[in-house]
Amino acid sequence: MNQHDRQKGPEGLPPRGPGPGGPGGNRIADISGIKRKELDIPYARVSRAQMLDLYLPERPAKDARGYPVLLHIHGGGFMICDKRDDQVNDWLHFLDEGYAVASANYRLSGEAVFPSAVQDVKCAVRWLRANAARLGLDADRIAAVGGSAGGNLSAMLATSSNHPDLLDDSLGFAGVSCAVRACVAWFGPTDFLAMDRQLASVGLGPCDHDEADSPESRYLGTQITKLDPALVARANPMTYIDDSLPPILLEHGDRDHLVPYLQSAMFAEEITKRLGPGRVQFEILAGADHGDPMFGAPTNMAKVRAFLERHLA
């Protein structure tokens, strides 16, 4: 059994809210001290999942362009967790740095399979861009950030903006760009079919991503080893690398027993191979496991902050 949580909610759907199997534990973020916030904003109207929370700094934007935006996408094996669980805490600190923070839900695999989650987060970007002037946001400075499944979806935003087959214009804002200016992806899967082999090669596991009930199989709607590999590859951000790729920061712990660090390593290597040096920054956190507190530690967040300041300035 994969170590991602297997809870079920009413009618067999995965529960909304944080789950013990996702990164960040199972605590709700304490947002009581944030004065400027708007919660549960629908960015599309197909599903109750298509909502985001928006947090704004207390001080005015540094210039007339408005606040740069971090769009946080939560993890949880594409099956569980929520935009308001404590995975968002690391990113809420950026309010003090003058960033707006949006945290988005998306349809989980118990409700809709791939590419629905990708279509949802693309629509969330479109919503932010379409409403930027009204909200005091800078439509040209949006970065996608997230860990685990959220790292995969953040990387999909970074790599696939030129692929209309991953858009659903019926969700709204047709014609509005879904591109992001930068991306921070923590410990996210980038090649589903390579995960078990890579876990075995580094002596970690369990190696159960190929199983019928794995998060990846549920996300694609069929056991991934029974699908045409080309269909599985559609969910891999590595598939879409091209010259439109914005700057991307990949971080991964070398003791990750759920998503092997080789996922980020091979993604970074492929980006450099195709696009040359300088397009990706790859950091290995020595001794860090999946969702490790080391990612949110001040020393690491200083690297993240420097990356975002460099590319959203």
KOLZARO-643027 format. One record per residue (C-alpha): residue in three letters; y, z, x. Coordinates in steps of 0.5 Angstrom, whole numbers, plus 500, padded with zeros to 3 digits. Each point is the difference from the previous one (the first is absolute). Layout:
REM KOLZARO-643027
ALAYZX
...
END
This chain:
REM KOLZARO-643027
MET500500500
ASN507498503
GLN504506501
HIS506498496
ASP500504494
ARG496497494
GLN503504494
LYS501496493
GLY505502495
PRO500498493
GLU496494498
GLY497499507
LEU507499503
PRO502503507
PRO505506498
ARG507499502
GLY502506504
PRO498502507
GLY493500502
PRO496504506
GLY498493502
GLY506497502
PRO505501506
GLY505506499
GLY495505496
ASN501501493
ARG507503500
ILE506498496
ALA506499504
ASP505505499
ILE506495498
SER504506496
GLY506500506
ILE501493499
LYS506499496
ARG501492499
LYS493498497
GLU498496494
LEU492500499
ASP495496496
ILE504494500
PRO496494497
TYR501494505
ALA495496495
ARG497501494
VAL493498500
SER497507502
ARG502507500
ALA499500507
GLN505495502
MET506505501
LEU504503506
ASP504506502
LEU506499503
TYR504505505
LEU507499502
PRO504503506
GLU505505498
ARG505497505
PRO503493499
ALA497494503
LYS502499507
ASP503493498
ALA502496494
ARG493497501
GLY497506496
TYR494504502
PRO494497504
VAL494501496
LEU493503502
LEU495498495
HIS494505500
ILE493498498
HIS495505499
GLY493500503
GLY493503497
GLY495494501
PHE504496494
MET496505495
ILE504506500
CYS507504502
ASP507499497
LYS507498502
ARG502507500
ASP495504504
ASP501503507
GLN499493504
VAL507499498
ASN503506504
ASP500497506
TRP505494498
LEU504504495
HIS503503507
PHE503494501
LEU505501494
ASP504504505
GLU500494505
GLY504496494
TYR494496498
ALA498500492
VAL493501499
ALA496497494
SER492502499
ALA496495496
ASN494501496
TYR495494499
ARG494498496
LEU494504503
SER494496500
GLY497504494
GLU505496496
ALA501493503
VAL497497507
PHE503496505
PRO505497500
SER503504495
ALA502506505
VAL503495505
GLN504496494
ASP503507497
VAL503502507
LYS503493501
CYS503501493
ALA502507502
VAL504497506
ARG503494495
TRP502506495
LEU504504506
ARG503493502
ALA502498493
ASN503507499
ALA503501507
ALA507499498
ARG500505494
LEU497505504
GLY504500507
LEU494497504
ASP500495505
ALA495494497
ASP500497507
ARG497507504
ILE494502496
ALA494502504
ALA493501498
VAL496507502
GLY494503499
GLY493503502
SER493498499
ALA499496494
GLY508500500
GLY500498507
ASN496494498
LEU505498494
SER506501504
ALA497495505
MET498495495
LEU508500498
ALA501499507
THR496494501
SER499497493
SER507498498
ASN499493500
HIS493500496
PRO502499492
ASP493501499
LEU501507501
LEU506500495
ASP500501493
ASP506498497
SER498503493
LEU502507502
GLY507498501
PHE505498505
ALA498493501
GLY503496506
VAL503507503
SER497501507
CYS494505501
ALA501499508
VAL502507504
ARG504501506
ALA495504504
CYS493504499
VAL497506502
ALA493500499
TRP496507502
PHE492499500
GLY499495495
PRO494495500
THR502493502
ASP493497500
PHE495503495
LEU494497502
ALA501502507
MET501507499
ASP492503500
ARG499496506
GLN506503503
LEU499507498
ALA493500503
SER502497507
VAL505506501
GLY494505497
LEU504502494
GLY499500493
PRO497500494
CYS499492501
ASP500499492
HIS506495499
ASP494494499
GLU497504494
ALA501498493
ASP504507498
SER504500506
PRO508499499
GLU500493502
SER495498496
ARG503503494
TYR507497502
LEU497493500
GLY495501494
THR494498503
GLN496503506
ILE504497506
THR493498504
LYS498496494
LEU507496499
ASP502494504
PRO503502506
ALA506496499
LEU501503493
VAL500507504
ALA505498505
ARG505499495
ALA501507500
ASN501501507
PRO507499503
MET497497506
THR499494496
TYR507498499
ILE504501507
ASP505495501
ASP507499503
SER503503493
LEU497507503
PRO505506500
PRO500505506
ILE494504498
LEU498507503
LEU493502500
GLU497507501
HIS493502500
GLY496506503
ASP495499504
ARG495505497
ASP501497493
HIS493501497
LEU502496493
VAL504494503
PRO499498507
TYR506500505
LEU497493502
GLN502497493
SER508501502
ALA498498508
MET497494498
PHE506498495
ALA505502505
GLU496495505
GLU500495495
ILE507500499
THR502500507
LYS495494501
ARG503496494
LEU507502501
GLY501502507
PRO502507503
GLY506504496
ARG498499493
VAL495506499
GLN501507503
PHE493504500
GLU499507502
ILE493504500
LEU501507499
ALA495503504
GLY495505497
ALA503499493
ASP495499494
HIS502496493
GLY506503497
ASP501505506
PRO506504500
MET502497507
PHE503494496
GLY505505497
ALA502504506
PRO507499503
THR498497506
ASN496494496
MET506500495
ALA505499506
LYS496493501
VAL500498493
ARG507502499
ALA502496507
PHE496494497
LEU503500493
GLU507501503
ARG499494505
HIS498495494
LEU504503494
ALA507501504
END
